[in-house]
Amino acid sequence: MSRPESPVELDARYRLNPSVSLRRERFGALAYHFGNRRLSFLKHPDLVRVVESFDGTCSVRDAFARVGVEERRWPAFVRALGTLRASEMLDVA
């Protein structure tokens, strides 16, 4: 059963959960949470760069700009980030 997405606000600040490890792959990356043992697929290199830029100091909007994500793609990225939040891969800073 899939978990519902957690809402992600563009002005919120996030960081990768300290129990999560990212492994880059050709398609993007695998994220593994050592605490809850969940595995998530980040299916685009741009999404990986956004997640890697989350250090708790910049907003989602800032991360999108920093990585160069076009605004028309933001809704898909917000959905993907919501899934990562629901899987406890991302923490609110």
Number of C-alpha atoms within 10 A of each C-alpha: 3 7 8 11 16 17 13 20 13 14 11 15 21 23 18 23 17 12 14 20 16 20 13 13 14 8 12 18 20 17 20 18 18 13 11 12 11 13 17 16 17 22 15 14 15 16 21 22 18 21 23 13 21 21 14 15 14 18 19 25 17 18 22 23 13 13 15 12 17 9 11 8 10 15 10 11 20 19 15 19 25 20 21 23 21 17 20 19 26 22 16 14 15
